[in-house]
Amino acid sequence: MLADGTHCVCEIQEVVDVPGNLLSHHLKVLREAGLIEGTRRGRWIDYTLIPSALETMGRALPPDPSELGLDLTRCEDACARSEAEP
């Protein structure tokens, strides 16, 4: 989502099906890893992907996602559901 531009926490929360405190924790981890940056706007924080983040993640992950041992069908199903929603 952040690869498409800056989004506030409220927008991310609408898309990501996790409790707010868990979302905040994950955003904090991404911020501390230097992958995203947050800018406070009143009571909200707008998050932006740091331009080099995709390259950094690409170097850290194996070239073949199946090497991660993930069930990618779950990810594909979730993406298909979110794209089908109005």
C-alpha positions as CSV (number, residue, x, y, z in Angstrom):
1,M,0.0,0.0,0.0
2,L,2.8,2.4,0.9
3,A,4.5,1.6,-2.4
4,D,1.7,3.6,-4.0
5,G,2.2,6.7,-1.9
6,T,1.8,8.2,1.5
7,H,-1.1,7.0,3.7
8,C,-2.3,7.9,7.2
9,V,-2.8,5.2,9.8
10,C,-6.6,5.5,9.4
11,E,-6.3,4.6,5.7
12,I,-4.0,1.7,6.5
13,Q,-6.3,0.5,9.3
14,E,-9.2,0.2,6.8
15,V,-7.2,-2.2,4.6
16,V,-5.2,-4.2,7.1
17,D,-7.4,-6.6,9.2
18,V,-5.4,-6.3,12.5
19,P,-6.1,-4.5,15.8
20,G,-4.8,-0.9,15.9
21,N,-2.2,-1.7,18.6
22,L,-0.7,-4.5,16.4
23,L,-0.7,-2.3,13.4
24,S,1.1,0.4,15.4
25,H,3.7,-2.1,16.5
26,H,4.4,-3.3,13.0
27,L,4.6,0.3,11.7
28,K,7.1,1.0,14.5
29,V,9.2,-2.0,13.5
30,L,9.2,-0.9,9.9
31,R,10.2,2.6,11.0
32,E,13.0,1.4,13.2
33,A,14.2,-0.8,10.3
34,G,14.5,2.3,8.1
35,L,11.9,1.1,5.6
36,I,9.2,3.8,6.3
37,E,9.0,7.2,7.8
38,G,6.2,8.8,9.7
39,T,5.1,12.5,9.7
40,R,2.7,13.7,12.4
41,R,-0.3,15.6,11.1
42,G,-2.4,16.5,14.1
43,R,-3.4,13.3,15.9
44,W,-2.6,11.2,12.8
45,I,0.7,10.0,11.4
46,D,1.2,9.8,7.6
47,Y,3.5,7.0,6.6
48,T,5.7,7.0,3.5
49,L,7.9,4.2,2.1
50,I,11.5,5.3,2.0
51,P,12.6,5.2,-1.7
52,S,15.4,2.7,-1.1
53,A,13.1,0.4,1.0
54,L,12.0,-1.9,-1.9
55,E,15.6,-2.4,-2.9
56,T,16.7,-3.0,0.7
57,M,14.0,-5.6,1.1
58,G,14.8,-7.2,-2.2
59,R,18.4,-7.8,-1.1
60,A,17.2,-9.2,2.3
61,L,14.7,-11.7,0.8
62,P,15.5,-14.8,-1.2
63,P,14.8,-14.5,-5.0
64,D,12.3,-17.3,-4.8
65,P,9.4,-16.6,-2.4
66,S,8.7,-20.3,-1.9
67,E,12.0,-20.4,0.0
68,L,10.3,-18.5,2.8
69,G,8.0,-21.4,3.5
70,L,4.9,-19.3,3.2
71,D,1.5,-20.4,2.0
72,L,1.3,-17.9,-0.9
73,T,-2.2,-19.1,-1.9
74,R,-3.5,-17.4,1.3
75,C,-1.7,-14.1,0.3
76,E,-3.1,-14.4,-3.2
77,D,-6.6,-15.1,-1.9
78,A,-6.4,-12.1,0.4
79,C,-5.2,-9.8,-2.4
80,A,-8.0,-11.0,-4.7
81,R,-10.6,-10.3,-2.0
82,S,-9.3,-6.8,-1.3
83,E,-9.3,-5.9,-5.0
84,A,-12.9,-7.2,-5.4
85,E,-14.2,-5.0,-2.5
86,P,-15.7,-1.6,-3.6
